[in-house]
Amino acid sequence: MRIDIITIFPEVILPVLQAGILKRAQARDILTVNVHNLRDFTTDRHQSVDDYPYGGGAGMILKPEPLFAAIRALHPASTARVVYLTPQGTPFNQSFAEAFSLESHLILICGRYKGIDERVRTKLVTDEISIGDYVLSGGEIPALVLVDAIGRVLPHALGNYESAQEDSFSQDLLDCPHYTRPAEFEGMKVPDILLSGHHKKITDWQHEQSLRRTAERRPDLLKNIELSTEDIAYLKNNE
Ligand code: SAM
């Protein structure tokens, strides 16, 4: 999979790509991430990327010419999905990460200041994505959120020890609690069942804990899944 990121601050993005799963996915050629400086697509002497808004008001707008030039240079065949990160977009979630991971080419546009010229959105942007109902100063952190969430669900990106299957949201449930050694720490004991070595009982316990957590913290998620009769009985008994 190839992801191109257009930004005026490559230095915000580059270090994050050099660690952990993202670094490994790139080293294994599962993922290619190219970070492009928008200034490289300007034609004027000052490499201007922003200008004052028509109609007045505070804040600058990213100009259309460099953005059009960058996007057209990166996907001449128009096959990529062109994603603008914006608080006005569709809220990002795990289903989006999984759907985007099936694409072969994404172009992510990071806004700054008041945002980008509307004509880029109307003509070239295919998707508008928000990472939450708050306003950040730029699209770089949102772009990294997408790259990380997408990168870790690409086939073979995770090692055995980082399975994504049991993570929160992958089955529309939150993950169960986890423990590691020591078996007792400051008087707090690991649940006996996890020390029992009984695989079936352990997976049943983990599933019940996921159900309980989801019911307590995110009951809205339970509406998306078909619960078994055992699940329903468990939730009733633990209300
Ligand atoms: N004037 C814009 C608005 O109110 O919709 C906000 C501009 S914001 C200060 C600058 C840039 O940060 C945006 O163009 C966008 O790329 C990015 N950004 C800020 N918050 C975001 C969020 N919650 N999700 C995705 N991108 C965001």
Residues whose N, C-alpha, C, O or C-beta is under 5 A from the ligand:
A	BS01	SAM	L85 T86 P87 Q88 I109 C110 G111 R112 Y113 K114 G115 I116 I129 S130 I131 G132 Y134 V135 L136 S137 G138 G139 P142
